[in-house]
Amino acid sequence: MNPDIRGLREKVCLVTGATSGIGFVTTRELARQGARVVLVGRSQAKCAAAVRQIQSETGNQEVVALLADLSAQQQVRRLAREFNERHTRLDVLVNNAGGIWLKRELTEDGLEMTVAVNHLAPFLLTHLLRDRLQASSSARVVNVSSRAHQKATLDFSDLMGEHDYSGWRQYCRSKLMNLLFTYELAEQLRDTSVTVNALHPGWVATGFAGNNGWKGWLWQLAARCFAISPEDGARTIVYLSSSPEVTGVSGSYFVREQAVPSSPASNDKDAAKRLWQISMESTGLQAATGLS
C-alpha cells in the first residue's frame, strides 16, 4: 500500500475487530494517512498493544482504543455512547469484526452467535452512530462481507439457526445479511452525505475460525498455506475508506477494489426490508426509537 500520507488528516475513523488481521492492517493504514483512528477490540491488553504498535509504525499518536465484546448488545451500546461522548462526528466507520461458530452458541442476549456478531452488531452500532456519521461532510460506512454470501439464501422462519444448524451455512447467511443491510442503508441515506459500501476481502491468513477447536486449527493451517496476507486482504477496505475514486459511490459491492455484481439473493429488496424490520426488533431499536 502506498497511501497519500495526508489523505485522511483530521478525519475520524472507527474500525471494529482491529487488534489483529485485516482490522489491524486497516487501522494502521488509516493512521498512516493521518486519520484519528478509534480501534475496537475485546481485550484490553491486545488493544493497548495494537495502539502502541500502530503509533510506533506510523508516527501518528491520534490512535486510541475502545473496548467492546460485540456479541453483547449492552456493550455495543456502551461503545457507541463512549464514542459519541468523545467525538462530534465520524468520517469512516469500518464494520470489520466477525467470526464463524461451527457449533451453535447463544449470546447473553439469547441470540445465535454468528448472526449476533456478524450482522446485528454492525446493524446496531451503525444506527447508534448515525447522527455522528451525518454530522460529517462526507462520511463512509464500509461493511466487510464475503464472497460466501453467494452460497446463501435466507430462511426467515429460522434466522437464528435453531433447526438443522450448520456453522458454515450460518456464516454464509450472515454475509448475505451484510449485503442486504448495506443496500438498504445506502437507499435510506441516499439524500445525505453518507455513503455505504460492502466488500469481499478475499481468503485471508488470520486467526479467523480459531475458536473452533481442531477444525479451526485445520482452517488456519490451510489459510497459512493458501490464503492471502492481511495486507492484501485489507487493501479494498482501505480503498473504500479513503480513495477519492469512490467519493459519492454508495450501495455497491467491491472485490479487489472493483465494483462487481453480488448474488441475486442479495438484491432482493423485499428481503432487505424484511430483514431490516427483524433486525430493528432484535436490537430493541424499534421499541426504543420508533425508527422504521
C-alpha positions in Angstrom: 0.0 0.0 0.0 1.2 3.4 -0.9 -1.3 5.8 0.7 -1.3 9.6 0.5 0.0 10.4 3.9 -2.2 13.5 4.0 -5.3 11.8 2.7 -7.3 11.4 5.9 -5.7 14.1 8.1 -8.2 15.4 10.7 -10.7 12.6 9.7 -12.2 10.5 12.5 -12.3 6.7 11.8 -13.6 3.8 13.8 -12.6 0.2 13.0 -14.1 -2.9 14.7 -12.1 -6.1 15.1 -9.0 -4.0 14.9 -6.4 -5.8 17.1 -5.3 -8.4 14.5 -5.6 -9.4 10.9 -7.2 -7.2 8.3 -8.7 -5.0 11.0 -5.3 -4.2 12.4 -3.8 -3.5 9.0 -6.7 -1.3 8.1 -6.3 0.7 11.3 -2.6 1.1 10.7 -3.0 2.3 7.1 -5.7 4.8 8.0 -3.4 6.1 10.7 -0.6 6.3 8.2 -2.8 8.6 6.2 -3.2 10.9 9.1 -6.6 9.9 10.4 -7.6 10.0 14.0 -8.5 6.3 14.5 -10.5 4.6 17.2 -9.8 0.8 17.2 -12.3 -1.6 18.8 -11.4 -4.9 20.4 -12.4 -7.2 23.2 -9.1 -7.5 25.1 -7.6 -4.5 26.9 -4.1 -6.0 26.6 -4.5 -6.6 22.8 -6.0 -3.1 22.3 -3.1 -1.5 24.2 -0.5 -3.4 22.2 -2.2 -2.6 18.9 -2.3 1.1 19.8 1.4 1.2 20.7 2.5 -0.7 17.6 0.4 1.5 15.2 1.6 4.7 16.9 5.2 3.5 16.6 5.0 2.3 13.0 3.1 5.4 11.7 4.2 8.2 13.9 0.5 9.0 14.4 -0.3 9.5 18.1 -4.0 10.1 17.3 -4.8 6.3 17.7 -6.9 5.2 20.6 -8.9 2.1 21.6 -12.3 1.4 23.0 -13.3 -2.0 24.5 -16.4 -4.0 23.5 -17.5 -7.5 23.1 -19.8 -7.1 20.1 -21.7 -10.2 20.8 -23.3 -8.3 23.7 -25.7 -5.6 22.7 -25.2 -3.8 26.0 -21.5 -3.5 25.2 -22.3 -2.3 21.6 -24.5 0.4 23.1 -21.8 1.4 25.6 -19.2 1.6 22.8 -21.4 3.9 20.8 -22.1 6.0 23.9 -18.4 6.4 24.7 -17.6 7.3 21.1 -20.4 9.9 20.9 -19.3 11.5 24.2 -15.7 12.0 22.8 -16.4 12.9 19.1 -18.7 15.3 17.3 -18.5 13.5 14.0 -17.5 10.2 12.4 -16.0 10.2 8.9 -15.3 6.5 8.4 -16.9 3.5 10.1 -15.4 0.1 9.2 -17.6 -2.8 10.4 -15.0 -5.5 10.2 -15.4 -7.7 13.3 -16.9 -11.1 12.6 -16.4 -14.8 13.1 -17.7 -18.3 12.5 -19.1 -20.7 15.1 -19.2 -24.3 13.8 -21.3 -25.4 16.9 -24.3 -23.3 17.7 -23.8 -20.9 20.5 -26.0 -18.2 22.1 -25.1 -14.8 23.2 -26.0 -13.3 26.6 -29.0 -11.8 24.8 -30.2 -15.2 23.7 -29.3 -14.8 20.1 -27.4 -17.1 17.8 -23.7 -16.0 17.9 -23.0 -15.8 14.2 -25.9 -13.6 13.3 -25.4 -11.5 16.5 -21.8 -10.7 15.8 -21.6 -10.6 12.1 -24.9 -8.8 11.4 -26.8 -7.5 14.4 -23.7 -5.9 16.0 -22.8 -3.7 12.9 -26.5 -3.0 12.3 -26.9 -1.7 15.9 -23.6 0.1 16.0 -24.2 1.9 12.7 -27.6 3.0 13.9 -26.3 4.4 17.2 -23.5 6.3 15.3 -25.8 7.5 12.6 -26.0 11.1 13.9 -22.2 11.3 14.1 -21.9 10.0 10.5 -24.4 12.5 9.2 -22.5 15.3 11.0 -19.6 14.6 8.7 -19.4 16.5 5.4 -18.7 13.1 3.6 -18.9 10.0 5.8 -18.3 6.4 4.6 -19.6 3.2 6.1 -17.6 0.1 4.9 -19.1 -3.3 5.7 -16.9 -6.4 5.4 -18.9 -9.1 3.8 -17.6 -12.1 1.9 -18.0 -14.0 -1.4 -19.5 -16.7 0.8 -22.8 -14.8 0.5 -23.2 -16.3 -3.0 -23.9 -19.7 -1.4 -26.7 -18.3 0.8 -30.4 -17.6 0.9 -32.3 -16.6 4.0 -34.8 -18.8 5.7 -36.9 -16.2 7.6 -38.5 -18.9 9.6 -35.2 -19.9 11.1 -32.8 -16.9 11.0 -31.2 -18.0 14.3 -30.4 -21.5 13.1 -32.5 -23.3 15.7 -33.2 -26.2 13.3 -30.6 -28.2 11.5 -27.7 -25.9 12.4 -24.7 -25.7 10.1 -21.9 -23.3 11.1 -20.7 -22.7 7.5 -24.3 -22.2 6.2 -25.0 -19.7 9.0 -21.8 -17.8 8.3 -22.7 -17.6 4.6 -26.2 -16.3 5.6 -24.7 -13.7 7.9 -22.5 -12.4 5.0 -25.7 -12.2 2.8 -27.2 -10.2 5.7 -24.3 -7.8 5.5 -25.1 -7.0 1.9 -28.9 -6.7 2.4 -28.1 -4.3 5.2 -25.6 -2.3 3.1 -28.0 -1.9 0.2 -31.0 -0.9 2.3 -29.0 1.5 4.4 -27.5 3.1 1.3 -31.0 3.6 -0.1 -32.2 5.2 3.2 -29.2 7.5 3.2 -29.3 8.4 -0.5 -30.0 12.1 0.1 -27.4 12.5 2.9 -23.6 12.9 2.9 -23.1 9.3 4.0 -22.1 6.5 1.5 -22.4 2.8 2.3 -20.5 0.0 0.6 -19.5 -3.6 1.2 -16.6 -5.8 0.1 -15.1 -9.3 -0.1 -11.6 -9.1 1.3 -10.5 -12.5 0.0 -9.5 -15.6 1.9 -7.0 -14.1 4.4 -4.5 -15.8 6.6 -5.6 -14.6 10.0 -6.8 -16.1 13.3 -10.3 -16.5 11.8 -12.1 -19.7 12.9 -9.5 -20.3 15.7 -12.3 -20.6 18.2 -13.5 -23.9 16.8 -11.1 -26.5 18.2 -9.3 -28.8 15.9 -11.5 -27.9 12.9 -10.4 -24.2 13.4 -6.8 -25.3 13.6 -7.1 -27.1 10.2 -8.8 -24.0 8.8 -5.9 -21.8 9.9 -3.3 -24.3 8.7 -4.9 -24.3 5.2 -5.0 -20.5 5.3 -1.3 -20.2 6.1 -0.6 -22.3 3.0 -3.0 -20.9 0.5 -4.6 -17.6 1.7 -3.5 -14.1 1.0 -1.8 -11.8 3.6 -3.7 -9.5 5.9 -2.1 -6.6 3.9 -3.7 -7.8 0.7 -6.9 -8.6 2.5 -7.2 -5.0 3.9 -6.4 -3.3 0.6 -10.1 -3.0 -0.6 -11.2 -1.8 2.9 -8.6 0.9 2.9 -9.5 1.8 -0.7 -13.2 2.2 0.2 -12.3 4.1 3.4 -10.0 6.7 1.8 -9.8 6.7 -2.0 -11.2 9.8 -3.8 -12.1 7.4 -6.7 -15.2 6.2 -4.7 -16.3 9.6 -3.5 -20.1 9.6 -3.8 -20.3 5.9 -4.6 -22.9 4.1 -2.5 -24.7 0.8 -2.4 -22.0 -1.2 -4.2 -20.1 -4.4 -3.6 -16.4 -4.5 -4.2 -13.8 -7.2 -4.8 -10.1 -6.2 -5.4 -11.0 -2.5 -5.5 -13.6 -3.1 -8.2 -17.4 -2.8 -8.0 -18.9 -6.2 -9.0 -22.4 -7.7 -9.0 -23.4 -9.6 -5.9 -25.8 -12.5 -5.8 -29.5 -12.3 -6.9 -30.5 -13.0 -3.2 -28.5 -10.0 -2.0 -30.5 -7.8 -4.4 -33.9 -8.9 -3.1 -35.4 -5.6 -1.9 -38.3 -7.2 -0.1 -35.9 -9.5 1.8 -33.8 -6.5 2.7 -36.8 -4.6 4.1 -38.0 -7.7 6.0 -34.5 -8.3 7.4 -34.3 -4.7 8.4 -37.5 -4.9 10.4 -36.5 -8.1 12.2 -33.1 -6.5 13.0 -34.7 -3.4 14.4 -36.8 -5.6 16.7 -33.9 -7.9 17.6 -31.7 -4.9 18.7 -34.5 -3.1 20.5 -34.3 -0.1 18.2 -37.9 -0.3 17.2 -39.2 0.0 20.7 -36.5 2.4 21.8 -36.6 4.9 19.0 -39.6 4.2 16.8 -37.4 4.2 13.7 -38.6 2.4 10.6 
